Amino acid sequence: MTKLHDLAALGQALWFDFIRRSLITSGELQALVDQGVRGVTSNPAIFEKAIAGSRDYDDAIAPLVSAGLSTEAIYESLAIADIQRAADILHPLYDASAGLDGYVSLEVSPVLAHDTENTVAEARRLHATLARPNVFIKVPATPAGIPAVETLIGDGINVNVTLMFSLAHYETVAQAYIAGLEKLATSGGDVRKVASVASVFVSRVDTLLDKQLPGLGAPDLCGKIAIANAKVTYARFKEIFSGPRWEALAAKGARVQRPLWASTGVKNPTYPDTLYVDALIGANTVNTAPPDTIQAFLDHGTVRLTIESGLDEARAQLARLAKVGVNLDQVMQELQDAGVAQFAKAFDSLLASIAAKRDQLVAQV
């Protein structure tokens, strides 16, 4: 037993925020599952590092080039194979947890972040192609992504809603999930078979605000706002997933949409390297962390319920932030916009790297 198993006993699943073919083929992913990792997440930036930053995929790319596939089709073939293999490794956990954990996430193309119709179409296609019950399709919480989430949940497709920052983002996503479940139930679908997580990004909030707070006379708020925001979000989660509307769905076997703490690797080296895990432990939550953070938590993390402690202090910190002139909703929207742009840039870079490898292979023929 490890600290990750202890976390699971408290109701929090720790997922691995990284994927790469050698992780799967070497047995490392299975070893992580044995240590208590309960899921895997990916995004365009992760796949860029995996495919462009290693030679893991060179042998797999060659036959795809010979088959005349486009650059995007080559990427998708590689990514789908990784997601399917990872899902197969995690499937016993999915079964053992009755569908609570054991998931792997694959994101729709980031260039579709502002296109509802094509996001829905691509998500449906990826879901059908992956053909695994323990896969999440990731959709960003943009204004165009929200109605896509509702539609996909109504289809019975598992969704990981990503790039959420503000409480307003969270509330909109949670309501879209509930509305989607209601549509599914009305159409005769089985709400028991649908799962979703709402991915709230954490460290990026402090990374941005810590640069501003000393100049605003509030240096003591540095390293505090991301956690305060997550604590307030968790309190809202408990409110939304209660009451008559939710209870009607719960009576049919619906699962809550768990908050997922994302971007939990510490960017500031002066902060404890397990800060965004230790401080955000609570029932019905997920934390997806990069490899170094997971190893640090296994070594010296603290396992205890923390997400609901200091809620009044968290609210006071957010109130003070407003008093010193920070419009947090505006900051959070800027972070979401930057996140969408970052993923699109990573995707473009990934495709360019694949194109270069393709051209190199063609030249060798």
N, C-alpha and C positions, 0 to 999 in steps of 0.2 A: 504493500500500500504506500502511496505517495501523498504529497500535499494536494495533488490534483484530485485524487479520490476523496480526500477530506473536503475539498471545495464542493464536489458533486453531492456529498452528503448534506451540505448546507443549502443545496439548490442552485448552485452556480456551475455552469459548464465552461471549461477553458478550451477554446478552439485554437488551432494552429493557423496563424495568418501568413501562410507561405505554401507554395507548391512548386515542385520541380520533378522532372521525370526520375532522376536518380534517387530522390527521396522515396519514391514509390518502389522502384525496382531493387533498391539496395536492402530493403527491409526496415529502413529507418522509420517510415511512417507507422508500420506495425509496432515497432518498438515504442514509439510515442503513444500510440493507443494503449499499449500495455502499461505505460506510465500514468495513464489517466487522461490524455488528450481525447476530447469527445467530438471533434469536428475539424473541418478544414475550410478556410476561406481563401479566395483569390480575387485579384482585380487586375486591370490592364497593366499597372505598374509592376505587379508581381510577375506576371507572365513576360513582361519585357525583360526583367532581370533573369528569369529562368531560361527563356529561349535565346535572347540576344546575348546574354552574359555567360553562356556556357556552351559546351560542345555536346551536351546531352542529346540534342535533337538532330544533329547533322545527318546521322544514318537514316532517321525517319523522314527527313525532308527530301532526300534524293528520289525515292519512288514517287513522291507527290509531285515533284518537278517533272519527272518523266511522264506522269499522267496528264500534264498540261494544266494543273490547277493554278488558279489565280493566287496572288499573295494572301488575300484574306481567306481564301478557302484552305490554303496550307496552314495558316494560323489556327483556323477553326478545327481542322482535323487533328492537329497536335493537342490543342486545348481539350477537346472533347475526349480524346483517348486518355489524357491525364485524369480528367474529372471522373470518367467512368471507372478507371482502375482504382482511384482513391475511394470512390463510393463503394466499390466491391470490398475493399479492405475494411471499411467502416460499417458495412451492412450488418455484421453480427451485433455491433453495438446498437444500431438502429432497431434491430429486432428485440434485443435484451431490454432496451429502454422504452419499448412500446411506441417507437416513433418520436421520442423526445429529442434524442441526439443521434449522432452518427451521420451528420450531413456534410456535404461538400457544396460550395457555392461557385457558380459561373455567372459572370456579368454579361448583360447585353452590351452591344457595341456602344462605347461612350459617345460616338457621334450622333446617337439617337436620343440623347438626354433631353432634347426639347421637341421630340416627335412622338406623341402618344400612340398614334396608329401603328407606326412601324416598330415601336418598342413592343407593343402587344404581339405583333406578328412574329418578330424575332424571338421573343420569349416563348411563344407557343411552339415555334419550330425547334428551338434548342431543347425544350422540355421533351418533345417527342423524340428527338434524335438521341438524347442522353438515355432515355428509357430506363431510368433508375428512380425508385420511390424516394430515395434519400438524397435528393439534389435540390438545392435552392437556386432559383434564377434571381440574380441580383438586378434590381431596378433602382435608379436614383430617385431621391425624394424631391425632384424638381416639380414645378407646377405641371409640366407635361407628364411626369412620372406618376404622380398621385392617381389620376384616373386610370392609368395602366395597371397600377397595383390593385385597385378595386376590381377591374375587369378580370385580371389573372386569378385573384383569389376566388372570384365568382366562377371561374373555370375549374377550380380545384387544383391550381398549380401552386406549389410552395414558392414563396417569395421572401428574399432577403432584401429589405428596403435599405438602401445605402445612402451615404453622404447626407446624413442628418446632423444638424448642429444645435439648432434652437429648440426651445420648448414648443414654439409655434409649429416648427417642422414636425416634431414628434406628435403633437395633437392631431394634425392633419393626416399623418400616416396611420395612426391608431384608428381614427374614424373610417379611413378608407378600408382598412382590414375588416372592421366590423361590418361595414356596408357590403363588402364583398362576400363575407360569410352569409349574410342575410340573403343575398342574391342566390348563392349556392344552395342554401336550404330551401328557398322558394322554388327553385328549379328541380328539386328532388335529389340534389347531390348530398354526399355524406361529409358533413363538416368535420367529422372525427379524423378524416384522412388528410387534412390540410394543416400545414405548419407555416409559421412566419416569424421572422425576427426583425426588429427595428434597430438599425445600426446607427448609434449616436457616436460621432467622432469626438475624441476627448483631447489628446495632447495638442492638437493643432490650435485649440482655443488658447491655451496658455502660451504657446509659442508666439502667437500674434500679440496677445494682450500684454505679455511681460515686457515687450519693447516699449509700450506706451505708459504703463502704470507709474513708473518712477517719476516721469515728467509731469504726471497729473497729481503728484503728492500722495500716491497710494502704493508705495513699494511693498507694503505688507500684504497686498492682495496678489502679488506675484505667486504663481504656482497654486492658486486657490480657486480660481474661477471655473476651470474645467470640471473640477470635482464638484463644486457647488452646483453647477448646471446639471450635472448627471444626477445628483441627489434630488434636486427639485423635479427632474424628469421622472425619476423612479416613483416619487410620491404621486405624480400625476398618472402614471401607469396604474397604480393601485386604485386610483379613483375611477379611471375610465373602465377598467375591467372589474366592475362591480355594478350593482344596481340592476333594475328590471330588464333593461335592453340586453345587457351582457348575459344576465342569468338565463334568459330565454334561449340563447345560443349555447351556453354552458350545459343546459339541461339536455341538449342534443349531442353533447360530447365535444363541443368546440374547445380548442386550446387557446390560452392567452397568447398574444403576440409578445414574445419575450423581448425586453430591451437587451440590445447587444452593445457592449462598450467596445468601440473600434478605435484604431490609432492609439493604442495603449502603450506603445514603446515610448520611453522617456527621451525627449530630445535635449533637455538641459542637463548636462553632466553633473551639475551641483545638486540635482534632486535625486532622491533614492530611486534606484533602477526598477523597483517594484511598486512605485507610487500609485500608478493607475490600475494596479490589480488590488493591492492591499486595501485601498480606500473605497472600492466599489464592489464589495462582496455582498450579495443579497439573493434571496430566493427568487426563482423564476427569471434569472438573468444569465447572460452569456458574456464572456470576455474573450475576444479574439486577439491574441498577442503574437508578436514576432518571435522567432526562435530564441534570441538572446534573452528576451524578457521572461519567456517560459522557463528557461534554464535558471535564470536568477531567482524566480519565484520558487522553483523546486529546491534551490539551495538555501534561501534565507527569507522567503516570503512569510507573511503572517496570515494564518487561516482563522478568521473570525468574522461574524456578520458586522459589516461597517456601513452599508449603503444608507441605512436609516438613522445612523447616529449623527448628531450635529446638524439636523435639518434646519432648525431655527437659525443657527449660525450661518449656514449656507445661504438662506434667504436674506439674512442681514448683509452678507458679503455682496450679493447681487444688487441689493438696494443701494449700498454704498457705491458700487460701481456706477450706477446710474447718477448718483449725486455728484460724482467727479466728472461727469460729462460723457460717459461712454454709453452709446446706444447699442445695447447688446444684440438686439434683433438685427440691426444693420450689420454689425460685425459678423454675426453668424451667417447672414445671407452672402456677405463677401467671401466668407470661407467656403460656403457651398459652391458659389460661382467659380472660385479658384480651384476647388476640388474637381469639378466637372472639366475645367480646362486642363488641369494636370493629367487626368486620366486620358483625355483625348490626345494630349501631347505624347504621353507614354505609348498609347496605341499606335500613333503615327510613327513613332520611333521604332516600335516593334515591327511594324509592317515594312519599314525601310530596311531593317536588319535582315528580315526574311528575304526581301527582294534582292539584297546584296548576296546572300548565301545562294539564292536561286541562280542569279547571274553567274556566280562563280562555278557552280556545278554545271551549268549549261556550257560554259567556256571550256570545261575540262572534257566534255564529250567529243 
